[in-house]
């Protein structure tokens, strides 16, 4: 089975403040799907996570996925075992405080159980075409005085 490549990014205007997320999914046949959405009051970390959730939620169970994000918070939670420790500790940090964004972490854990995901950290704002594209999608999706927006999507084939 060929892998699906996913790039994600989040952005916030103020932190907290209005935020947006963007994702690009590249399918093995060359089809590219772009997604974005936003929320009126959120944080950058939540938008980073929401981008991954929205993109991964569109994929078939058991898909082989390589997910790229410039969010160390998102990627390191999987690569460095933070999630396992949090779950084992009843969703408490090492300092015995509630884990921030537990609702989104639980969604990501469920998605990871259904998919075969390899998490990859990419340096932000480093001329990586798809990371830059996600950043642009996320910034453009930040609500400007409107109510919460939901995913818009487009597909192209290269």
Residue pairs with C-beta under 8 A, 6 or more apart in sequence:
1 63
1 64
2 28
2 64
3 28
3 64
3 65
3 66
3 118
4 25
4 26
4 27
4 28
4 59
4 63
4 64
4 65
4 66
5 25
5 26
5 65
5 66
5 68
5 130
6 23
6 24
6 25
6 26
6 52
6 55
6 56
6 65
6 66
6 67
6 68
7 23
7 24
7 26
7 67
7 68
7 69
7 122
7 130
7 131
7 133
7 134
8 21
8 22
8 23
8 24
8 48
8 51
8 52
8 55
8 67
8 68
8 69
8 71
8 74
8 134
9 21
9 22
9 23
9 48
9 51
9 69
9 70
9 71
9 124
9 131
9 134
9 135
9 137
9 138
10 19
10 20
10 21
10 22
10 44
10 45
10 46
10 47
10 48
10 49
10 50
10 51
10 71
10 138
11 19
11 20
11 21
11 22
11 44
11 47
11 135
11 138
11 139
11 141
11 142
12 18
12 19
12 20
12 42
12 43
12 44
12 47
12 142
13 19
13 142
15 43
15 44
16 41
16 42
16 43
17 41
17 42
18 38
18 39
18 40
18 41
18 42
18 142
18 143
18 144
19 38
19 39
19 42
19 43
19 44
19 46
19 47
19 138
19 142
20 36
20 37
20 38
20 39
20 47
20 137
20 138
20 139
20 140
20 141
20 142
20 143
21 36
21 37
21 38
21 47
21 48
21 50
21 51
21 54
21 137
21 138
21 141
22 34
22 35
22 36
22 51
22 133
22 134
22 135
22 136
22 137
22 138
22 139
22 140
22 141
23 34
23 35
23 36
23 51
23 52
23 54
23 55
23 134
23 137
24 32
24 33
24 34
24 35
24 130
24 133
24 134
24 137
25 32
25 33
25 34
25 35
25 55
25 58
25 59
26 32
26 130
27 33
29 157
30 157
30 158
31 155
31 156
31 157
32 155
32 156
32 157
32 158
33 58
33 153
33 154
33 155
34 133
34 137
34 153
34 154
34 155
34 156
35 54
35 55
35 58
35 137
35 151
35 152
35 153
36 137
36 138
36 140
36 141
36 151
36 152
37 50
37 54
37 141
37 149
37 150
37 151
37 152
38 47
38 141
38 142
38 143
38 148
38 149
39 46
39 47
39 50
39 143
39 148
39 149
40 143
40 146
40 147
40 148
42 50
45 71
45 73
45 74
45 100
45 101
46 101
46 104
47 138
48 69
48 71
48 73
48 74
49 71
49 74
49 101
49 104
49 105
49 108
50 104
51 69
51 134
51 138
52 67
52 69
52 74
52 108
52 111
53 104
53 107
53 108
53 111
54 151
55 67
56 65
56 67
56 108
56 111
56 115
56 117
57 111
59 65
59 115
61 114
61 115
62 114
62 115
62 116
63 115
63 116
64 115
64 116
65 115
65 116
65 117
65 118
66 117
66 118
66 120
67 117
67 118
67 119
67 120
68 120
68 121
68 122
68 128
68 130
68 131
69 75
69 119
69 120
69 121
69 122
70 121
70 122
70 123
70 124
70 125
70 131
72 121
74 119
75 119
75 120
75 121
76 82
76 121
77 83
77 105
77 108
78 112
78 117
78 119
79 119
79 121
83 105
83 108
83 109
85 94
86 92
86 93
86 99
86 105
87 109
91 98
91 99
91 102
92 98
92 99
93 99
99 105
111 117
122 128
122 131
124 131
124 135
125 132
125 135
141 149
141 152
143 149
